[in-house]
Amino acid sequence: MKIDWKEEGKKVPFIVAGNAILALGVVAFIVPGGLISGGATGLALLISHLLPVDISLALSALNFVLFFVGAAFLGRRFALSTLLSSVLYPLFVKLFQSVPALTTFTDNILLQTVYSGLLVGLGVGLVLRVGSSTGGMDIPPVILHEKVGLPLAGLMYGFDTVILLCQIGYSSAEQVLFGVLEVLISALVMSRVLLLGKSQTQAMIISPKYQEISQAIQEQLERGTTLLAATTGYLLANQQVVMAVVSNRELARLKSVVTAIDPQAFMVLSEVGEVRGRGFSFEQERRRRPGQTQ
């Protein structure tokens, strides 16, 4: 598959920013707090504890080895998606380590846990959001998934669990507990970053005035509608249900439009993680034809 270098170039600022934020979380909060961590960071922390090796050097060595392993097993496209992160992350760690003020923000282990979780989740989320990879310990699970067919999510959790367990031997019970909390916070923040700006609201509207409601949504909100055939549970009557997807900021307006036509309309609203199609992931037409579905 031909690589679109223009599109790849648009990802670079996010990859740079993501790796910088990730490295800041590690240098400013994880290392000073002695917290355990997963992924390549956790493995580098383990290596630097067992051997007289700086964490940035351990990260560079790990990323170097894993990059070539990934390139050999997963191909050029995957290698290109991880190359920048494999170089930038250890570089930013080394750079931030040279600024003593960054390691003395706080000695409160709870604050170190919370802020490291926020920064690590934000950094990794920015990189993953543009379809790139942070490299490192993402690579072995992907290889096993591709070659053996084992579930990717289970493999990633398995590798992280083993890395976390290996750090327990030289960490206090408090550091372990706060380290687990940091991993949970970072996972939560990462998932929110990945969904940021993509979540929409799906509305299912049941009303005998479905045609008027459908037309009003198309004309006033400029959103497509779909009519779904349904049967009522009590009277067993055939009924059309209007389905529409709107942005969260349009939700109040949607309610107003529907209520103005039928105050008794039954509405079911649910959040959806991502919507693709014209008006959402593609450029929206300025005007829609009456009855156009989406």
N, C-alpha and C positions, 0 to 999 in steps of 0.2 A: 504494500500500500504506500502510495506517494505521500511524503510528509509535507504538510503545509507550513512552511517556515514562518509565514506571516502570523498565522494563528498560534504557533508555538511561541513566537516572540511576545505575544500578548500575555502569556502565562508567566514570563520571567519576573515582573515586579512582584507578583503574588508569591512566587517561590522564594525570592530574595527576602521579602518581608516575613514570610512564614518561618523560614529558617533562622532569621535574626531574632524573632520573638521566642522561638523554641529555645535557642541558645541562651537568651537572657533569662528565661525561667529556670534553666538548669544551673547556670553560673550564679545567679543572684539569690536563688532560694533552695534548690534541691541540694546542691553541694554544701553550702553553709549549714543547712539544717540536718545533714547526714541522712536524708530521706532515701528510702529505697525507690527504685523506679523500674519500669519495664522497657522493652525494646532495646535498641542499640545503646541508649543512654545507660540503662541498668547494667548491661554487659560491660560497658566501658568503666562504670563505677566499680564493678566487681574486679575487673582486671587491674585498675589503678590501686585497689586496696591490697590485692595479692602481690602485685609487682611494683617496683619503684618507677611507675610510668604515669605521666600526666594524662588526665582524662581526655584532653584534646588529641594527644598522640594516639591513645587507645582508640578513640573514635575514628581517626584518620585511617588507622590500620584496618579496623573492622570494615569500614565503608569501602576501602580499597579492595579488600578480598571479596566482600559480598557483591560489589559492583561487577567484578569480572565473572563471578559465579552466576549472577543473574543474566549477564550478557551471553554467557555460554549456553545456558539452559532456556532462556526466555526470548532471546533475539535482540535485534538492534533497537527496535522501537521502545522496548521496556528499558534498555540500557540508557537511551537518550533521556527518558522521563526521569531517571534517577541520578544522572550524572551531575547535574547542577547542585542538587541537594547533598550528594555525597561529598562534594567539594566545599560547599558553603557552610554546612553545619559545623564541622570541626574548625573551620576558619573563624567563624563567629565566636565559637566557644573560646578559642585561643585569644581572640581580640578582646573579648569581654573580661577574661581572666587578668588581662594586663591593666585593667582599671579597678584598683582596690575599692573604690567607693561603691561599686556595683555589688560587692559581696558583704556589705555592712548595712543593708537597708534595715534589717530587723533581726533580732535573735529570738523572737517569739516563734516557736515551732508551729503554732496554729496558723499564724499569718504566713509563714513560709509555705505551709501546705496549701493554703487557699490560693495564694498568688502563683505558686508554681503550677498548680492545676489549671488555673485560668490561662496562664501564658502558654503552657505546653499544649492545651487543648486548642487555643486560638491559633498558634503557630502551625500545628499539624493540620488543623481544619482548613487554613488558607491554602496550604499546599495541595491537599486532597481535593479541594473545591474546584481547582482548575484541571483536575484529571491527572495531576502529576503524582509522584511518590516521594516519600521521605527516604526511601532506600533502606539501608541498614537491615534490621531484623524483619522488615516486611518481606524480604526476598525469599528466605527459606520456606515460609508457609505458602507463598505463591508457587514456588517450584513444586512442592509436594502436592499442592492442589492440582496443578496442571498435569503432573506426571502420574500421580497415584489416584487422584479423584477424591481425596478426602475433603470434608467441608472446610472452606477457607476460614470462616469465622472461628470455628473450633480450633483450628490449627494456630491461629494468631493468639487466641486466649491461652492455649496450651503452652506456647513458647514464652509468652509473658509471665505465666504462672511459674514456670521453671526458673526463669531469670529472677523473679521476685523471691522465690524460695531460696535460691543460692545466696542471696544477700542477707537472709535472716541470721546466718551464723555469726556475723560480726556487727549486727545492729541490735540496739536495745528494743525492748518490747514497745516502748513509746514510738520510736522511730519507725518500726514496722507498721504499727497501727496508723500513724499519720501518713506513711508512705502509701498504704492501701487507699486511704482517703484521697490522697493526691491523684492516684490513678483513676479513681472513680470520677472525681471532679473533671479531670482532663477529658475523659471519655464523654461526659455529659456536654461539656463546652464544645468539643469537636463536633458532636452530632448537631448541636444548635447552629454552629457556623456553617455546616454543610447545607442546612435547610434554610438559612437566613435569606429572606427575600423570595423564596420559592414556594412557601406555603400559601395556599389559597383556600377559599371556603366553597364547599359544594352544597348547593341547596336543592332539596327535593320538595316540591310544592304540590299539594293535593287540593284541588278546588274545581267545582263545576265550571268556573270561569277560566279554565286553563288556557283557552285560546287568547283571551284578552291579556292575561298575565304574561304569556309567552311573547306576544307582540310588544307589550310595554317594556319588557326586559331588553328585547332586541333594539327598540327605538330609543329608549331613555337611558339605558345603561350601556348600550352598544356591545352587548354580550350575546353570544349565540345560545340557543336553547335546544334541548332535545326532548321529545315527547316519548314517554315510556308507557306501554300498555300495562295496566294493573287491574286487579279485581278487589273490590272492597270486602272486608272480612265479615261484616254484619249482614249487609243486604245482598252480597255477592253480585254487585253491579259492576259493569265494565267502567273503568275510569282511567283517564289519561293523567299521567304525572309529569310535571314540568321539571326537568333537571337543568340546572345552570351552574356554572363555576364563575365566581367573581373574586376579585382581590379583597383582602381583609378591609381595606379602607372603603370599599364599595358596599359593604355588608349593610350598614345602616340605611343606605339609599335603596337597596334591594328590598329590605323590610318595608320601607315606606311605600314603594311602588306596589308591592303585593297587597299590603293592608288597604291602600286606597281603592283597589279594585274589589277585594273580597276580605273584609275584616275577619271572617271565620275561616280563612284558608289555613290549612294544616301545613306547617313547614318543618322540615328536618334539616338542620345545619350541621355539617361536619367539616373538620379541618383535613385537608389533604396535603401530603408532603411536597408534591411537585406536580405541575401541570405542563404538558407540552402541546404545542399546536398554535395556530394563528391567534394572535392576541395575547399570547403568553410567552412562548419561546421563539415565535416567529413574528415578523413585523405585522402589525394589525392593519387591515384595510381601513381606509378612512370612512367608508360607508359600506354597510352590508345590505344585501338584497333581503327583502321581507321573507321570513321563513327559513333563512339560512341557518343551518345547524352547525354546531361546533363540537 
